[in-house]
Amino acid sequence: MKFAVIEQCGYKAIDAGVLVVARSLETLSTAWVQFAVASQLFSNLGLKVQRR
């Protein structure tokens, strides 16, 4: 129920934990975008998250 909007948009929601984890994920995404731009692969580079 809490992920309804995400799932309606066609994405699979993943609960990444408590709010404090969001700060780490935000830093990771910033680094990922900087790498994609610097390598000139921004339009072709995707992020795949694997759950174990």
mmCIF file of the N, C-alpha and C atoms, coordinates in Angstrom:
data_MODEL
# 
_entry.id   MODEL 
# 
loop_
_atom_site.group_PDB 
_atom_site.id 
_atom_site.type_symbol 
_atom_site.label_atom_id 
_atom_site.label_alt_id 
_atom_site.label_comp_id 
_atom_site.label_asym_id 
_atom_site.label_entity_id 
_atom_site.label_seq_id 
_atom_site.pdbx_PDB_ins_code 
_atom_site.Cartn_x 
_atom_site.Cartn_y 
_atom_site.Cartn_z 
_atom_site.occupancy 
_atom_site.B_iso_or_equiv 
_atom_site.pdbx_formal_charge 
_atom_site.auth_seq_id 
_atom_site.auth_comp_id 
_atom_site.auth_asym_id 
_atom_site.auth_atom_id 
_atom_site.pdbx_PDB_model_num 
ATOM 1   N N  . MET A 1 1  ? 0.811  -1.192  0.000   1.00 0.00 ? 1  MET A N  1 
ATOM 2   C CA . MET A 1 1  ? 0.000  0.000   0.000   1.00 0.00 ? 1  MET A CA 1 
ATOM 3   C C  . MET A 1 1  ? 0.859  1.262   0.000   1.00 0.00 ? 1  MET A C  1 
ATOM 4   N N  . LYS A 1 2  ? 1.945  1.267   0.791   1.00 0.00 ? 2  LYS A N  1 
ATOM 5   C CA . LYS A 1 2  ? 2.761  2.475   0.861   1.00 0.00 ? 2  LYS A CA 1 
ATOM 6   C C  . LYS A 1 2  ? 3.575  2.705   -0.412  1.00 0.00 ? 2  LYS A C  1 
ATOM 7   N N  . PHE A 1 3  ? 3.698  1.692   -1.261  1.00 0.00 ? 3  PHE A N  1 
ATOM 8   C CA . PHE A 1 3  ? 4.444  1.833   -2.505  1.00 0.00 ? 3  PHE A CA 1 
ATOM 9   C C  . PHE A 1 3  ? 3.535  1.917   -3.718  1.00 0.00 ? 3  PHE A C  1 
ATOM 10  N N  . ALA A 1 4  ? 2.270  2.164   -3.515  1.00 0.00 ? 4  ALA A N  1 
ATOM 11  C CA . ALA A 1 4  ? 1.288  2.127   -4.605  1.00 0.00 ? 4  ALA A CA 1 
ATOM 12  C C  . ALA A 1 4  ? 1.645  3.072   -5.747  1.00 0.00 ? 4  ALA A C  1 
ATOM 13  N N  . VAL A 1 5  ? 2.053  4.287   -5.449  1.00 0.00 ? 5  VAL A N  1 
ATOM 14  C CA . VAL A 1 5  ? 2.363  5.261   -6.500  1.00 0.00 ? 5  VAL A CA 1 
ATOM 15  C C  . VAL A 1 5  ? 3.552  4.798   -7.331  1.00 0.00 ? 5  VAL A C  1 
ATOM 16  N N  . ILE A 1 6  ? 4.576  4.279   -6.668  1.00 0.00 ? 6  ILE A N  1 
ATOM 17  C CA . ILE A 1 6  ? 5.766  3.779   -7.368  1.00 0.00 ? 6  ILE A CA 1 
ATOM 18  C C  . ILE A 1 6  ? 5.388  2.630   -8.297  1.00 0.00 ? 6  ILE A C  1 
ATOM 19  N N  . GLU A 1 7  ? 4.612  1.701   -7.795  1.00 0.00 ? 7  GLU A N  1 
ATOM 20  C CA . GLU A 1 7  ? 4.235  0.535   -8.583  1.00 0.00 ? 7  GLU A CA 1 
ATOM 21  C C  . GLU A 1 7  ? 3.282  0.894   -9.718  1.00 0.00 ? 7  GLU A C  1 
ATOM 22  N N  . GLN A 1 8  ? 2.434  1.906   -9.525  1.00 0.00 ? 8  GLN A N  1 
ATOM 23  C CA . GLN A 1 8  ? 1.546  2.363   -10.598 1.00 0.00 ? 8  GLN A CA 1 
ATOM 24  C C  . GLN A 1 8  ? 2.333  2.980   -11.748 1.00 0.00 ? 8  GLN A C  1 
ATOM 25  N N  . CYS A 1 9  ? 3.514  3.468   -11.461 1.00 0.00 ? 9  CYS A N  1 
ATOM 26  C CA . CYS A 1 9  ? 4.375  4.052   -12.499 1.00 0.00 ? 9  CYS A CA 1 
ATOM 27  C C  . CYS A 1 9  ? 5.189  2.980   -13.221 1.00 0.00 ? 9  CYS A C  1 
ATOM 28  N N  . GLY A 1 10 ? 5.032  1.724   -12.829 1.00 0.00 ? 10 GLY A N  1 
ATOM 29  C CA . GLY A 1 10 ? 5.719  0.636   -13.512 1.00 0.00 ? 10 GLY A CA 1 
ATOM 30  C C  . GLY A 1 10 ? 7.039  0.229   -12.891 1.00 0.00 ? 10 GLY A C  1 
ATOM 31  N N  . TYR A 1 11 ? 7.361  0.767   -11.717 1.00 0.00 ? 11 TYR A N  1 
ATOM 32  C CA . TYR A 1 11 ? 8.611  0.419   -11.043 1.00 0.00 ? 11 TYR A CA 1 
ATOM 33  C C  . TYR A 1 11 ? 8.346  -0.581  -9.933  1.00 0.00 ? 11 TYR A C  1 
ATOM 34  N N  . LYS A 1 12 ? 9.368  -1.321  -9.548  1.00 0.00 ? 12 LYS A N  1 
ATOM 35  C CA . LYS A 1 12 ? 9.266  -2.226  -8.422  1.00 0.00 ? 12 LYS A CA 1 
ATOM 36  C C  . LYS A 1 12 ? 9.872  -1.528  -7.208  1.00 0.00 ? 12 LYS A C  1 
ATOM 37  N N  . ALA A 1 13 ? 9.066  -1.328  -6.206  1.00 0.00 ? 13 ALA A N  1 
ATOM 38  C CA . ALA A 1 13 ? 9.523  -0.624  -5.002  1.00 0.00 ? 13 ALA A CA 1 
ATOM 39  C C  . ALA A 1 13 ? 10.355 -1.546  -4.127  1.00 0.00 ? 13 ALA A C  1 
ATOM 40  N N  . ILE A 1 14 ? 11.400 -0.990  -3.553  1.00 0.00 ? 14 ILE A N  1 
ATOM 41  C CA . ILE A 1 14 ? 12.255 -1.725  -2.633  1.00 0.00 ? 14 ILE A CA 1 
ATOM 42  C C  . ILE A 1 14 ? 12.374 -0.909  -1.358  1.00 0.00 ? 14 ILE A C  1 
ATOM 43  N N  . ASP A 1 15 ? 12.054 -1.505  -0.242  1.00 0.00 ? 15 ASP A N  1 
ATOM 44  C CA . ASP A 1 15 ? 12.206 -0.837  1.045   1.00 0.00 ? 15 ASP A CA 1 
ATOM 45  C C  . ASP A 1 15 ? 13.684 -0.911  1.421   1.00 0.00 ? 15 ASP A C  1 
ATOM 46  N N  . ALA A 1 16 ? 14.366 0.232   1.409   1.00 0.00 ? 16 ALA A N  1 
ATOM 47  C CA . ALA A 1 16 ? 15.805 0.271   1.665   1.00 0.00 ? 16 ALA A CA 1 
ATOM 48  C C  . ALA A 1 16 ? 16.137 0.481   3.139   1.00 0.00 ? 16 ALA A C  1 
ATOM 49  N N  . GLY A 1 17 ? 15.134 0.490   3.972   1.00 0.00 ? 17 GLY A N  1 
ATOM 50  C CA . GLY A 1 17 ? 15.387 0.625   5.404   1.00 0.00 ? 17 GLY A CA 1 
ATOM 51  C C  . GLY A 1 17 ? 14.921 1.954   5.951   1.00 0.00 ? 17 GLY A C  1 
ATOM 52  N N  . VAL A 1 18 ? 15.442 2.292   7.088   1.00 0.00 ? 18 VAL A N  1 
ATOM 53  C CA . VAL A 1 18 ? 15.039 3.508   7.790   1.00 0.00 ? 18 VAL A CA 1 
ATOM 54  C C  . VAL A 1 18 ? 15.534 4.757   7.061   1.00 0.00 ? 18 VAL A C  1 
ATOM 55  N N  . LEU A 1 19 ? 14.982 5.892   7.428   1.00 0.00 ? 19 LEU A N  1 
ATOM 56  C CA . LEU A 1 19 ? 15.276 7.142   6.740   1.00 0.00 ? 19 LEU A CA 1 
ATOM 57  C C  . LEU A 1 19 ? 16.759 7.504   6.742   1.00 0.00 ? 19 LEU A C  1 
ATOM 58  N N  . VAL A 1 20 ? 17.490 7.133   7.769   1.00 0.00 ? 20 VAL A N  1 
ATOM 59  C CA . VAL A 1 20 ? 18.917 7.467   7.832   1.00 0.00 ? 20 VAL A CA 1 
ATOM 60  C C  . VAL A 1 20 ? 19.686 6.826   6.670   1.00 0.00 ? 20 VAL A C  1 
ATOM 61  N N  . VAL A 1 21 ? 19.192 5.719   6.140   1.00 0.00 ? 21 VAL A N  1 
ATOM 62  C CA . VAL A 1 21 ? 19.829 5.056   4.997   1.00 0.00 ? 21 VAL A CA 1 
ATOM 63  C C  . VAL A 1 21 ? 19.723 5.927   3.747   1.00 0.00 ? 21 VAL A C  1 
ATOM 64  N N  . ALA A 1 22 ? 18.692 6.744   3.667   1.00 0.00 ? 22 ALA A N  1 
ATOM 65  C CA . ALA A 1 22 ? 18.490 7.595   2.491   1.00 0.00 ? 22 ALA A CA 1 
ATOM 66  C C  . ALA A 1 22 ? 19.682 8.505   2.236   1.00 0.00 ? 22 ALA A C  1 
ATOM 67  N N  . ARG A 1 23 ? 20.321 8.975   3.276   1.00 0.00 ? 23 ARG A N  1 
ATOM 68  C CA . ARG A 1 23 ? 21.485 9.861   3.107   1.00 0.00 ? 23 ARG A CA 1 
ATOM 69  C C  . ARG A 1 23 ? 22.618 9.150   2.371   1.00 0.00 ? 23 ARG A C  1 
ATOM 70  N N  . SER A 1 24 ? 22.845 7.885   2.697   1.00 0.00 ? 24 SER A N  1 
ATOM 71  C CA . SER A 1 24 ? 23.888 7.112   2.010   1.00 0.00 ? 24 SER A CA 1 
ATOM 72  C C  . SER A 1 24 ? 23.511 6.854   0.561   1.00 0.00 ? 24 SER A C  1 
ATOM 73  N N  . LEU A 1 25 ? 22.245 6.533   0.315   1.00 0.00 ? 25 LEU A N  1 
ATOM 74  C CA . LEU A 1 25 ? 21.795 6.283   -1.051  1.00 0.00 ? 25 LEU A CA 1 
ATOM 75  C C  . LEU A 1 25 ? 21.873 7.553   -1.890  1.00 0.00 ? 25 LEU A C  1 
ATOM 76  N N  . GLU A 1 26 ? 21.605 8.694   -1.278  1.00 0.00 ? 26 GLU A N  1 
ATOM 77  C CA . GLU A 1 26 ? 21.695 9.971   -1.995  1.00 0.00 ? 26 GLU A CA 1 
ATOM 78  C C  . GLU A 1 26 ? 23.136 10.234  -2.431  1.00 0.00 ? 26 GLU A C  1 
ATOM 79  N N  . THR A 1 27 ? 24.090 9.973   -1.564  1.00 0.00 ? 27 THR A N  1 
ATOM 80  C CA . THR A 1 27 ? 25.503 10.148  -1.891  1.00 0.00 ? 27 THR A CA 1 
ATOM 81  C C  . THR A 1 27 ? 25.920 9.204   -3.012  1.00 0.00 ? 27 THR A C  1 
ATOM 82  N N  . LEU A 1 28 ? 25.462 7.963   -2.944  1.00 0.00 ? 28 LEU A N  1 
ATOM 83  C CA . LEU A 1 28 ? 25.774 6.987   -3.989  1.00 0.00 ? 28 LEU A CA 1 
ATOM 84  C C  . LEU A 1 28 ? 25.216 7.431   -5.336  1.00 0.00 ? 28 LEU A C  1 
ATOM 85  N N  . SER A 1 29 ? 23.997 7.922   -5.355  1.00 0.00 ? 29 SER A N  1 
ATOM 86  C CA . SER A 1 29 ? 23.404 8.333   -6.631  1.00 0.00 ? 29 SER A CA 1 
ATOM 87  C C  . SER A 1 29 ? 24.122 9.543   -7.214  1.00 0.00 ? 29 SER A C  1 
ATOM 88  N N  . THR A 1 30 ? 24.570 10.453  -6.369  1.00 0.00 ? 30 THR A N  1 
ATOM 89  C CA . THR A 1 30 ? 25.331 11.608  -6.860  1.00 0.00 ? 30 THR A CA 1 
ATOM 90  C C  . THR A 1 30 ? 26.638 11.147  -7.511  1.00 0.00 ? 30 THR A C  1 
ATOM 91  N N  . ALA A 1 31 ? 27.342 10.237  -6.866  1.00 0.00 ? 31 ALA A N  1 
ATOM 92  C CA . ALA A 1 31 ? 28.589 9.709   -7.431  1.00 0.00 ? 31 ALA A CA 1 
ATOM 93  C C  . ALA A 1 31 ? 28.321 8.978   -8.745  1.00 0.00 ? 31 ALA A C  1 
ATOM 94  N N  . TRP A 1 32 ? 27.206 8.234   -8.805  1.00 0.00 ? 32 TRP A N  1 
ATOM 95  C CA . TRP A 1 32 ? 26.858 7.487   -10.008 1.00 0.00 ? 32 TRP A CA 1 
ATOM 96  C C  . TRP A 1 32 ? 26.622 8.427   -11.189 1.00 0.00 ? 32 TRP A C  1 
ATOM 97  N N  . VAL A 1 33 ? 25.898 9.506   -10.964 1.00 0.00 ? 33 VAL A N  1 
ATOM 98  C CA . VAL A 1 33 ? 25.617 10.466  -12.030 1.00 0.00 ? 33 VAL A CA 1 
ATOM 99  C C  . VAL A 1 33 ? 26.907 11.151  -12.471 1.00 0.00 ? 33 VAL A C  1 
ATOM 100 N N  . GLN A 1 34 ? 27.766 11.515  -11.533 1.00 0.00 ? 34 GLN A N  1 
ATOM 101 C CA . GLN A 1 34 ? 29.035 12.149  -11.898 1.00 0.00 ? 34 GLN A CA 1 
ATOM 102 C C  . GLN A 1 34 ? 29.895 11.215  -12.740 1.00 0.00 ? 34 GLN A C  1 
ATOM 103 N N  . PHE A 1 35 ? 29.927 9.942   -12.399 1.00 0.00 ? 35 PHE A N  1 
ATOM 104 C CA . PHE A 1 35 ? 30.668 8.960   -13.194 1.00 0.00 ? 35 PHE A CA 1 
ATOM 105 C C  . PHE A 1 35 ? 30.083 8.856   -14.598 1.00 0.00 ? 35 PHE A C  1 
ATOM 106 N N  . ALA A 1 36 ? 28.761 8.798   -14.688 1.00 0.00 ? 36 ALA A N  1 
ATOM 107 C CA . ALA A 1 36 ? 28.096 8.656   -15.982 1.00 0.00 ? 36 ALA A CA 1 
ATOM 108 C C  . ALA A 1 36 ? 28.380 9.851   -16.883 1.00 0.00 ? 36 ALA A C  1 
ATOM 109 N N  . VAL A 1 37 ? 28.358 11.050  -16.330 1.00 0.00 ? 37 VAL A N  1 
ATOM 110 C CA . VAL A 1 37 ? 28.620 12.253  -17.115 1.00 0.00 ? 37 VAL A CA 1 
ATOM 111 C C  . VAL A 1 37 ? 30.093 12.306  -17.525 1.00 0.00 ? 37 VAL A C  1 
ATOM 112 N N  . ALA A 1 38 ? 30.993 12.032  -16.579 1.00 0.00 ? 38 ALA A N  1 
ATOM 113 C CA . ALA A 1 38 ? 32.431 12.103  -16.866 1.00 0.00 ? 38 ALA A CA 1 
ATOM 114 C C  . ALA A 1 38 ? 32.858 11.081  -17.914 1.00 0.00 ? 38 ALA A C  1 
ATOM 115 N N  . SER A 1 39 ? 32.198 9.926   -17.936 1.00 0.00 ? 39 SER A N  1 
ATOM 116 C CA . SER A 1 39 ? 32.559 8.890   -18.896 1.00 0.00 ? 39 SER A CA 1 
ATOM 117 C C  . SER A 1 39 ? 31.820 9.032   -20.225 1.00 0.00 ? 39 SER A C  1 
ATOM 118 N N  . GLN A 1 40 ? 30.996 10.076  -20.321 1.00 0.00 ? 40 GLN A N  1 
ATOM 119 C CA . GLN A 1 40 ? 30.197 10.375  -21.517 1.00 0.00 ? 40 GLN A CA 1 
ATOM 120 C C  . GLN A 1 40 ? 29.267 9.212   -21.882 1.00 0.00 ? 40 GLN A C  1 
ATOM 121 N N  . LEU A 1 41 ? 28.863 8.472   -20.877 1.00 0.00 ? 41 LEU A N  1 
ATOM 122 C CA . LEU A 1 41 ? 27.935 7.363   -21.077 1.00 0.00 ? 41 LEU A CA 1 
ATOM 123 C C  . LEU A 1 41 ? 26.585 7.632   -20.411 1.00 0.00 ? 41 LEU A C  1 
ATOM 124 N N  . PHE A 1 42 ? 26.336 8.899   -20.076 1.00 0.00 ? 42 PHE A N  1 
ATOM 125 C CA . PHE A 1 42 ? 25.151 9.241   -19.294 1.00 0.00 ? 42 PHE A CA 1 
ATOM 126 C C  . PHE A 1 42 ? 23.865 8.690   -19.892 1.00 0.00 ? 42 PHE A C  1 
ATOM 127 N N  . SER A 1 43 ? 23.699 8.826   -21.194 1.00 0.00 ? 43 SER A N  1 
ATOM 128 C CA . SER A 1 43 ? 22.439 8.382   -21.804 1.00 0.00 ? 43 SER A CA 1 
ATOM 129 C C  . SER A 1 43 ? 22.332 6.858   -21.921 1.00 0.00 ? 43 SER A C  1 
ATOM 130 N N  . ASN A 1 44 ? 23.450 6.154   -21.810 1.00 0.00 ? 44 ASN A N  1 
ATOM 131 C CA . ASN A 1 44 ? 23.445 4.690   -21.968 1.00 0.00 ? 44 ASN A CA 1 
ATOM 132 C C  . ASN A 1 44 ? 23.689 3.928   -20.668 1.00 0.00 ? 44 ASN A C  1 
ATOM 133 N N  . LEU A 1 45 ? 23.920 4.662   -19.593 1.00 0.00 ? 45 LEU A N  1 
ATOM 134 C CA . LEU A 1 45 ? 24.315 4.021   -18.341 1.00 0.00 ? 45 LEU A CA 1 
ATOM 135 C C  . LEU A 1 45 ? 23.113 3.878   -17.424 1.00 0.00 ? 45 LEU A C  1 
ATOM 136 N N  . GLY A 1 46 ? 22.873 2.685   -16.964 1.00 0.00 ? 46 GLY A N  1 
ATOM 137 C CA . GLY A 1 46 ? 21.753 2.425   -16.059 1.00 0.00 ? 46 GLY A CA 1 
ATOM 138 C C  . GLY A 1 46 ? 22.254 1.851   -14.756 1.00 0.00 ? 46 GLY A C  1 
ATOM 139 N N  . LEU A 1 47 ? 21.425 1.923   -13.771 1.00 0.00 ? 47 LEU A N  1 
ATOM 140 C CA . LEU A 1 47 ? 21.760 1.381   -12.461 1.00 0.00 ? 47 LEU A CA 1 
ATOM 141 C C  . LEU A 1 47 ? 20.898 0.158   -12.215 1.00 0.00 ? 47 LEU A C  1 
ATOM 142 N N  . LYS A 1 48 ? 21.529 -0.972  -11.970 1.00 0.00 ? 48 LYS A N  1 
ATOM 143 C CA . LYS A 1 48 ? 20.795 -2.194  -11.697 1.00 0.00 ? 48 LYS A CA 1 
ATOM 144 C C  . LYS A 1 48 ? 21.081 -2.602  -10.255 1.00 0.00 ? 48 LYS A C  1 
ATOM 145 N N  . VAL A 1 49 ? 20.031 -2.734  -9.512  1.00 0.00 ? 49 VAL A N  1 
ATOM 146 C CA . VAL A 1 49 ? 20.159 -3.139  -8.114  1.00 0.00 ? 49 VAL A CA 1 
ATOM 147 C C  . VAL A 1 49 ? 19.776 -4.606  -8.009  1.00 0.00 ? 49 VAL A C  1 
ATOM 148 N N  . GLN A 1 50 ? 20.628 -5.368  -7.394  1.00 0.00 ? 50 GLN A N  1 
ATOM 149 C CA . GLN A 1 50 ? 20.347 -6.793  -7.225  1.00 0.00 ? 50 GLN A CA 1 
ATOM 150 C C  . GLN A 1 50 ? 20.112 -7.074  -5.741  1.00 0.00 ? 50 GLN A C  1 
ATOM 151 N N  . ARG A 1 51 ? 19.031 -7.787  -5.494  1.00 0.00 ? 51 ARG A N  1 
ATOM 152 C CA . ARG A 1 51 ? 18.732 -8.175  -4.134  1.00 0.00 ? 51 ARG A CA 1 
ATOM 153 C C  . ARG A 1 51 ? 19.127 -9.626  -3.935  1.00 0.00 ? 51 ARG A C  1 
ATOM 154 N N  . ARG A 1 52 ? 19.696 -9.941  -2.813  1.00 0.00 ? 52 ARG A N  1 
ATOM 155 C CA . ARG A 1 52 ? 20.116 -11.308 -2.497  1.00 0.00 ? 52 ARG A CA 1 
ATOM 156 C C  . ARG A 1 52 ? 19.304 -11.838 -1.346  1.00 0.00 ? 52 ARG A C  1 
# 
